[in-house]
Amino acid sequence: MNSTILIIEDNIQNMYMLSYLLTSSSYNVIKAYNGIDGLNLANKKHPEIILVDIQLPDMDGYEICSRLRSSGLPKSIVVIVVTSHAMGGDQEKAIEAGANGYIEKPINPDTFVKQMESIFKA
């Protein structure tokens, strides 16, 4: 069975590219365009991996990470922040909020899936 990935991303172009790269690599993809929908889908579907943008319309990715970790979801779910919000201390802030890893945008389409998998397998 292929792993399921929930993408929480409000930018349509970024969502398309991430979805395309992941489905092309045989992952099942679930999409949420805001934090509330993302949290609901995470609790209903229990994906193996959750990719979270930091800048979302209803709540930021740090809050989403924190809520995911306190919601009773299995600890085995890997949460990865994928963001252009890459300033000093942001990666540490994401990890403190509950993320397992951090990937900066713009993503490299040639290496993104391998980057994500290295965090997932760690």
PyMOL commands that set and color helices and strands:
alter all, ss='L'
color gray80, all
select helices_A, chain A and resi 12-24+35-45+61-70+90-97+112-121
alter helices_A, ss='H'
color red, helices_A
select strands_A, chain A and resi 4-8+28-32+49-52+78-83+101-104
alter strands_A, ss='S'
color yellow, strands_A
deselect
rebuild
show_as cartoon
